[in-house]
Amino acid sequence: MKIANKINITDYLVGGELKEWNGDKSEVFSVIKNENNLPTHLGTVPSLDEDAAISAIEEADKAYNRGRGKWPTMSVQNRIDCMQKFVVEMEKYRHEISKLIMWEICKSKKDAYKEFDRTIDYIKDTIEACKDFDRKGARFIKEDDIFAHIRRGPIGIVFCLGPYNYPLNETFCLLIPALIMGNAAILKPAKYGVLFFNYLLKAFKECFPAGVVNIIFGRGRAIGPPIMKTGKVDILALIGHSSSAVALQDYHSDKNRLRLVLGLEAKNPAIILKDANLKLAVDECLKGSLSYNGQRCTAIKVIYVHKNVIDNFLKSFNEKVDELIIKNPNQEDAFITPLPDPKQPKYLKELIDDACLKGANIVNKKGGEIGDNFVFPTVLFPVKNDMRIFHEEQFGPIIPIIEFDDINMPLRDMSDSNYGQQVSVFGENSKELGPLVDALVNLVCRVNLNSSCQRGPDVFPFTGRKNSAVSTLSIYDALRSFSIRTFVASKDNRINNDLISDMTKTNKSAFISTDYLL
Ligand code: G3H
């Protein structure tokens, strides 16, 4: 594959200015091989230092001005106007952004475009949901002799960090609701999937007031801690690994001030009951465990199969897995693609070796084939709880399979697990499924009946129990996560009633308003 143009990002966005960076930079490579069979050089990004990181939080602090800045006090309609302007700008770069996602994180071309389109839809839907929130708040309620005008207000400064598997979508699912609710943000892109920001820096600069959006580049370890140590971050919004979330929180001097919006790792199981439709179960498990090479927090990461159907399930699942072909992401119908993190093949091999040493076998013919930028999907059976693959989130194309006789076994494993995002359950008998669902809904936050796990549609709540998430994301819930209820109370007397009446008529306050946003 040949890249058309290299991208060298030279600026970062702080305080409404694109600042040129003359210090260290990082080379960006794609693991996709060039004509010399080497990783393809895609460009460079600035590697900012501590001072630059601190300047970002200082500018965000100035823009927010403890809730008195232009952005947090602006009317919702005006904030929406800025967001609409931004989305128009962003849409102009659909091809450039999608192609860079494809190159950097090796997501198939089709899925890279899907990520872009889904993000645009998310922004537009968030605007609509925000109007709806505003309409609900455009009224007074009265209790005893007090009128209350209740709305949702911003929290402050949001430090936003997204993951490499959805570097645009998941990062923006944090950033966009945070902004539209009136917060100021500092965004640090994921470790892979960063070059497309080249096309967005100017749009962010032009569409939002100075300091409201600050975009900084560099190593998380170099720029995350100084930002947190200032104690000025009000919300840590991170989709990624719990170890990063914990480390960043620990730098904050005032934990009760810090709100957390986190989407973390998961180990979602699929449970195949004895009466399951095996064809459906095989197809959904294949998609669920291997879409984007299993590099999704929602991927099925372990499959429990009832002993009566294990042989049939394994036979047809392995056949389907072995039919897959590793392709470069630009190829038509690419499904299994190279792994963007050069360290991942080695890590996955360690998991496979550990399982095999402890009694598991690679049960599909092509399983265990590993190169410097790929791992062929590998089915491991029988997997036991002393193996690393049983506990660790593989985030790659390894599918551990466990046989069960008694449903209490997977239920016990799920209770003992440190994760609790979703489960897929395959079966057709309502007598068995009814009580099972009642147990499962209390172990995870989404039970998928006869279908694979997934985040979407984005109107549904996306969250998890235990170490899988803190707070809930969805178009509606994210607006809540990044805001707080705040209200004006006025005793029913002449002075107050005249004041309120005057303010609603003359639009002297952006908050006190009964205007309906259409
Ligand atoms: O990595 C976690 C993503 O939120 C998964 O989203 O289920 O739409 O692929 P998805």
Boltz pocket constraint, residues with backbone or C-beta under 6 A from the ligand:
constraints:
  - pocket:
      binder: B
      contacts: [[A, 165], [A, 166], [A, 170], [A, 295], [A, 296], [A, 297], [A, 298], [A, 453], [A, 454], [A, 455], [A, 456]]
      max_distance: 6.0
